[in-house]
């Protein structure tokens, strides 16, 4: 008989920020509610678990180098902002030196309240239809002045909008590509509440890579992503892959999952969505009001995750304590998107040659 899995400590109650996009607000009163056990924002004492001391392998390098300082100067001069700075990403210096940056669109207020995320929650006050133009102009400045060559675009969830902000998403990609033809674009999108038409708008903008993070294993969703659905996110990845895009997803470890659940997630994503790229990084608690770190995963275990992911068919697996969604994003474009474009061009040349041969044969017969 297979021994049971070791018991994982239950995740602590979530930080006490008020809910923004509450999916139950239009429903009647439930017969049974576990909200007070999971959310810890319905009254009562607020729990603020202490922050764990980071192990030695979680020490980030101080950002530096000519490329980093050049991009930082452009950002400061024009009052531009990146998610890299806002989130204090440990890889910011390395990415900026290589010409990679991440920006966030659709405001700074999210309609969801995920237990790991430090973005503020509430009803967003603005909807800026001119944002795509302004973003494209800002990116042009970074590309021309600081050598930006790969851009990652992400956003908050805008569940209060009929299309979840998809029109702004698509227009931002199109405008940025017009302003910076040589720039590769990756999008890290929300789930648009499963709206297929909204997703179609983003797909038709044809980003080089489409990323949608699963964040954690299915069992942890009620605490980590209470307003999301694991199956809905996997289906989104599958639809994007069917549309011919290079697809990507990412998870955090150390937030309460077990190793076998991580492997099961890999199996699910490959079997149901055939996703190309997987990123795995260590969860770090942003503040005392967020979910605590359940464990610090050793670098050797991250190496095992990488091996297991590659064995399951992922084209690229970035796995390490400091890995984040945008880590080595430019290298992934060079490897996967460049290869697919080259294959497409070779196919077109072959088809063109076949058409010419058929054409000359017809002339000879006549």
N, C-alpha and C positions, 0 to 999 in steps of 0.2 A: 504493500500500500504506500502510495506516495505521501510523504510527510506534508503537513499543511505549510503554507508559506508563513514566514515569520510575521508576527503581528506588527503592523505599522501604526505608530501613534496617530490618533485622530488629529486632523488639521485643526488648528486653533480657530476660534471665531474670527470672522473677517473684520477688517478695520471699520471703524464706526462712521465713515463718510455717509452722508445721506444718499439714498438711491436716486439715480437719474432716470434711466429707461427701465421702468419696472414692468416686465411682461405680464404681470398678474393684475395690473391696475384696473383693467376693464372686466375682470371676472368677479363672480360673486364670492361671498365669504366661504373659504374652504372648510370642510368638515374637520380636517386636522392640519395644523400648521407647524412646520419645523423651523420657521423663520428665526425665532429667537435663539435656536440652537446653532444655526449656521451663520446668520448675518451679524448678530450682535449690534444691530443699529435700530432696534425697536424699543430702546429704553433699557434701564438697568445699568449696572456697573460696566464701565468700559475696560476691556482687558488689553493691556499693552505689554506683550511679552518682550523680554529683554533681547537685545541683538547679540547673536553669537559672534565670538571672535573668529576672524577669518584665518584659515590655515595659510602656511607660507606660500603655497602655489597660487594663491589668489592676490598677487601683488602686481598692480598695473604699472607699466613704464610711464615715466613723465613724458607727455607729448613734446615733440621737437622735430627739428629738421627743416630744410628750406621749403619743401612743399607744404608742410604744415603751417609754417609762419606766413607763407604767401597767401594761402587760403584764408587763414584767420584775419590777415590784414584786410582782404577784400570784404569779408563779412562785417568787420568792425566799421570800415569806411562807409558802407552802404546800409548799415543797420539791419543786416540779414541775420536770420537765425536758423539753426539746424537742430534736428533731434539729437544728433551726436552730442552737442553741448548741453541741451536741456536735460538729457538722461545721464550725463556724465559717463558716456560709454568708455570702457577701458581700452578699446581699440581705436579711439579717435585719432591719435597721432599717427598710427600705422596707416589707417585708411586715408586720411587727408594727404599724407605724403605720397600716396599712390594715385590721388585724384578721385577719391570716392567719398560721397557725402549723402546724408539722409535728411530729407525735409518732411514736414508734416503739413497737410492741407486741411481745410474745412474747420479751422478754429482750434482752440485749445481746451474745449469742454466736451466731454464724452457723455453720451446718454446711457452708458453702462457703468458698472461698478465692479470691475474684476478685482479679485483679492490680492493680485500681485502688482498692479499697475499704479503708478504715481500720478497719472493724468487726472485732473480734477473732474468730478462728476456733477452733472446737472442738466438743465435744459439750455442748449447753446443759444446765446443771445443774437447771433448774427448769421447771415447767409450771404456771402460775398460772391456775386456772379462775375465780378471782375478779377477774381483771384487767379484764374488760369493765365491771364495776360501778365499780371504782376509777377507770378512765379516764374514764367518763362523768361522775363526780362532779368530777374535776379539770377537765374541759372546761367543766362548768357554772360553776365558779368563774372560769375565764378569760373565759367569755362574759358573765357578769353583772358581773364586776369590771373587766374590761379591754376590753370591746367586741369580743371575738373573734367574727367572723362567718363565716369559712370555715376548715375544718379539713382538713388532709391527714394521713392515717394511713398509715404504712409499717411494715415489719417486717423482721427478719432472715429468712433461710431456715431452716425447721425440718424438714429432710428426714427426721429420725429419727422424726417423728410420723406415724401412719397417714394423717392427713388434711392433713399439712403445716401444721397450725394453723388450718385454714379455719373450724372451729367457733368458735374465739376471735375470728377476724376478723369473722364474721357477727354474733356476739353484741355485739361492741364497737360496730359500726355501729348496730345496733338500739337498744342502751342509750343511746348518745350522742344519737341522734335523739329518743328519749323525753325525755331530760334537757334537750335544747336544740332545741326544735322549729323555731326560726328559723335554725338553723345549717346551712349547706350542707357536705356531706362528700365528699371525694375520697379514693380509696384507691389507693395505689401498692403493688401486690401482687407476690409472687413467682410462679413458674410452677407451684407445687404438683406438680412432676415430671410435669405433663401429666394429672393426675387430674381427670377431668371432673366427678365428683361433688363433689370439694372446691371446684372453681371454681363449681359451681352454687350452693353455699351462700352464697358471697360475692355472686354475681349477684342472688340472691333478696333480699338485704338492701337492694338498690337504692340504692347510692351515687349521688350526682349525676354524678360522673365516675369512670371506672375507668381507671387508669394502670398500664401494665406497660412498663418501660423495656427496649429492645433493647440499649442501652449503646454498641454499636459495630457495625461491618460484619461480615458472616459470616466473612471471612478471618481476622479478629482474634480470633475466639472461643476458639481453643485456648489463647491467652495471657491474654486479658482476662477471659473467662468460661468457664473450662475445664470446669465441671460443668453448664453450660447448653447449650441447643440453639437455634439461631436459628429453625429451622422450627417448633419447639415453641412458642416465644414468639409468632411471627406467628400461628399457629393459635389461641392463647389470645386474642389481640386480635380475631381474626375471630369467635370464638364469642361474645365479649362484645358485639360490634357486632350480631350476629344476634339477641342477646337484647334489643336495644333500648336499650343504654346508650350514653352519650357516651364515646368511648374516646380514649386518649391514649398516646403513647409518647415516649421521648427518647433521644438519643445524645450521646456526647462526641466531639469532634474534637480532633486534635492528639495522638492516642495511637498513630498509626502507619498510619491509613487514607489512602486517596487521595480526591481530590474526586469522581472518577467513581464510586467505590464508594458515596459518600454519596448521589449521585443515583440509583444503582441501588437502594439501600435504600429511598429514597422511592418509587420505582416499585413495588417489591415490596409495601410496606406498604399503598399505596393500592389496588393491583390485588387483593391477596389478603385484606386485612382492612378496607379502607375506613375506616381510622382517621381521627378528626376533628382531633386536635391533635398537633402535633409540636414538641418542644423540642430545641434544639441549643446546646450550650455548650462552652466550652474545658475540656479535661482539665487538671487541676493535680495534680501528684504530691504525695500526702499526706506521705510520708516517704521517706527514701533507700532503704527496703526495698521500695518499690512501683515499678511500671512508670514509666520516665522519660517526660518530655514529649518527643515526637518533633518537634513544631513548635508555635509559637504562631501561631494563625490570626488574620489581620488582620480588623478590623471590617468592611472592605469585602467580604471573602469571606463573612462571616456574612450580610451584606445580600443577597448573591447566593443563598445557600442559602435565605433566606426567600422570595425571588422565585421560585425554582425549586419550592419546596414548595407555595406558593400556586397556581402554574401547574398543578401536578399534582392539585389538588383538595382539599388540606388546608384545613379551615375556618380554623384558626389555626396560625401558625408563629411561635414565639418563638425567635429566633436571635440570639445575641450572645455575646461572650466571658464575661460574667458570668451568663448564663442558667442556671438550675437547674430541676429538675422542677417545683417549686412556684411558679416565677416567674409573677406575674400570674394565679395560679390562680383567684382570686375573680372577675376580669374574664372569664375563660373560662366560668365558671358563669353569670354574668349574660348573656353573649352566646349561648351554645349551649343550656344547660339551660333558661334562662328562655324562650328562643324556642320550644323543643320543648314546654314546658308550656303556653305560650300557644296554640300550634297545636293541642295536644290538647284544650284547653278550648273553643276555637272549633269544633273538629270535634264535640265532644259537644253543644254548643249547636245546631249545624246538624242533627245527628241527632235531638235532642230536638224541634226544630221540625218536622222531617219526620214524626216519630211523631205529634205533635199534629194535623198536617194530615190524616194518614191516619185518625186517630181521628175528627175532625169530619166527614170525608167519609163514613165508615161510618154515623154517626148520621143524616146527611141522607138517605142511600139507604134506610135502614130506615124 
